């Protein structure tokens, strides 16, 4: 028999994405396109369910639901059985089997996997901050930063900024270039917020040559010359002394290792972000 006009009701106490994906996966096994999918998210009481089922009983309907509260999932099953509406409980068998395997009861709380707490938002804000104030884009952001990284080009400023952002630290970074005057904002911030990055000149030469190669430029460019690199390192050393900030040599360190050292420095000086507050 060729069933026509199937209406699939997606009912959930969360947003219903899981049930909808299950429905789409199932439909993919059939050469059948005459269907309509309706999603009903954030269903929390029997009255809402009664209204949905009342609509479904007059249609060629299938109800697929994800409800973690037993009372509500049981209500759907009972009412669908009464009106002879096919229904599929996506979550209960999974939760039951996991409970059996883990030997602990489920929380039975809707939408737990999607609850966004303060920690999540703080991490996202830090990542957005790192992107916005990367590479000295806007000196005004320096006063808002938890931490400022300074160093010449290719000393891992951006990778470290992003890594620390995932630790909920708002990091700005500033490239040090001999021809570019230091911003007023950098000179005004608390020195405890600044950490300098340096590296081995030979290692840096190799890194910059690879960078030029990736960009399709000549490796003999001044950017990767030893003379230029020594000039920049000498300048950065003077700047870091002027700023009176700690300095980390990143030449032989992975980003994770450098980040660990930075966080340890923050702990030692008692700066509040050291504890991810």
N, C-alpha and C positions, 0 to 999 in steps of 0.2 A: 504494500500500500504506500502511495506517495503522499506523505503528510504535507499539507500546505499551511502557510501562514503561522509558523511556530513563533510564539512570543516567549522569550527567555527573561525571566525576572531574576535580577541579581540583587540579593538582599543581604545587608551586612550591618553589623554594629560598629564597623570601622568605615573605610572608604569603598570597600567592595572590589578592590583591584584583584585580589587573589581569586575570588570566585569568577570574576570576568575572564581572567587568564585561563582558568580551568575550562570555562565554557568555550572559549575560542580554540583551545587545544582539542577539545572534544569535537567541535564542529569541523575542524580541519580533517577529520577522518571521513567526512561525508561530502559527496558532490551535491551540496544542498545550499542554496543561497536565499531561499524565501523565508527569512526569519527577521525578527526585530529583537533587539536587546535593550532592556530597560534597567537602569541601575538605581537602587534605593539605598543610599548610604546612611550611616549614623542612626539606625533604627534601634530604639532603646525601650520600647514598651509594646504591650500586646495590642493596644488600640491601633498603633501604626501598622502592625502586622495584619490585623483584621481588615483594615482598609485595603492593603495590598492584595491579600488573598481574595477579598470580595471582587476585585477587578479580575484577578486571574481565573476565577471559577467560570467566568463567562467567555473565556478565550481558549484557544488551543495553546495552553501554557505549560511551561516547565520552570520550576523555581529552584535556583541554585543559591545556597545561602552559607554564610560564614558567621555564626553566632556562637560566642563562647559561653554565654550564660545558659545553663541547662534549662531553666524555666522557659526561656524564649525559643530555644531550638526545639524543645519538646512541643511547644505550642504550635510551631510551624508544621511539624510532622503530623500532629493530631488533626489540625485543620485541613491540611492538604489531603490526608487520608479520607476525611469526611467528604470532601468535594471531588475525590478521585483525581487530584492534581499530582503529577509526578514531581518529586522534590529530591534534591541531593544535598546532604549535609557534608560540606567539604572539610570542616575543621574537627568535628568531634572524633572521628576515627584516628586522626593524626595525634590529637592531644591525648586521647586515651592510651594509644600505643606508646607514646613518649613517656607518659606517666608510669606505665608498667615497666618500661626499660630503666627509667631513672629512679624509680621507687620513691617518688615525691609527688604530691598533689599539684595540679596546675593552679595558677592564680585566678583563672576565670575572670580576667579583667579585659574589657574590650580595648583594642587598638594599642596594646602595650608596645608592639614593635615599631610603632610610628610616633610615639610620644617624644617630643623634642624638649629636652630640659635646658636649663641655663648653661650647662657645660657645652652643649651642642652649639647654641647660639654664640657663645663666647668664642668658640673655635672658628666658626664661620666669619665672625666679625674680624678676627685676627688675620685670617687668610685674605679677606677683602682689603684689609689695611695694608698687608704686605704687598699686594698687587698695586694698589693705588700709590704707595710711596716707595716703589722700587726704583733703584738707580737714580736717586735724587730728583725724582720727577717734580715734587712740590715741597720745597723747604718748610712750608707752613706745617706740614705733618710731623716734623721733628719734635715739636713740643707736645704732640699728642701721643708719641710713641712710648712704649714701655722700654724699648731698647733700640739703639742705633748702631749699626755696623758700618765701619768705614774701612776703605782699602782701595788699592788700585784695581784696574780691570782684571778679571779672571782670578779673583781670590775667594771665590765661593760665596760672595755676599748674597746673591739671590737664592741659591739653593738653601743656604742656612736660614735666610729670612722665612722661607716657606716651611722648612722643617720646624722651626721654632713657633711658627704660626699655628701649626697643628698641636702645639703644646699650650695654645691659648695665649701666646705672647705677641703683642702688637709690635712688629719690627719694621723699622725704616732702614734703608741702607743708602749710603752716600759714596759715590766714586771719587777718589782723590786723583786729581789731574793737575800737574804743575802749572798749566796755563789758565786754570780756572780758580778764581778766588773762592775761599771758603765762605759759605753763606753766614749771614748774621745769626740766623736761627741756630745753626750748629754750634756757634761759639757761645750762645746764651744758655744752652741746655745744661742740666746737671751732668757733670762728668761721669757720675756713676752709671748713667744710662748709655755710655758710649764704650764700645769695644772695637779695637783695631785688628785688622787681619793683614798678615803679611805672608810671604812665601819665599821659597828658594828661587833665585833668578834663573838657574838652568832649567828647573822644572817649569817655571813660568814661560820661558822661551818656547819649550816644547808645546805647552798648552796653547799658546797664542799662535804658533805656526799651524797647529791642527785646526784652530778656529778659522784662520785665514783660508786654509785649504777647503774647509767645509763651505766657506762663502765664495769659493772660486776666485780668490784673490792671490796675488803673488806672495810667497812666503818671505820674500826679501823686504817686505814693507817695514817701515820704521816701527810700526806697532809691535813687531816681534823681534826687533833687533836687541842685542844684549845691551848696547849703549843706552837705548831708550828705556829699557826695563830697569837698569841700574839707576838711571836718573829718577824714574818714578818711585822706586823703592826708597831712595835717599830722601825724596820729597815727603813720602808718606811717613817715614820715620820721624822727620822733623814735626810734621803735623800732629802725629800721635803723642809726641812729647809735649807739644803745646796744649793739646787737649787733656793731657795727663790721664790717659785711659789705658787699661790693660791691653796687651797685644798677644794675639795667638798666631803661631806659625802653622798654616794649614797645608804646607807642602807635602807632608807625609800622612795626613789625616783624612779619614772619610768624614763625610758631612755629619754623621751620627756622633763620631768621636769629638769633633769640634763643638757640636751643639752641647754635648755632655760637659765639656770644659767650660763653656759659656755659662751654663746653668749652675755649675759649681762656683764660678766666680760670683755670680749673683747671690748665691747663698752666703758666701763668705762676707760680702759687703752688706748683707742684711736687706737687700732690696726686695720689696714686697712681691714682685712677680716671680721670684725664685720659688715661691710656694704655690705658683699658679693661682693666686687669689683673683 
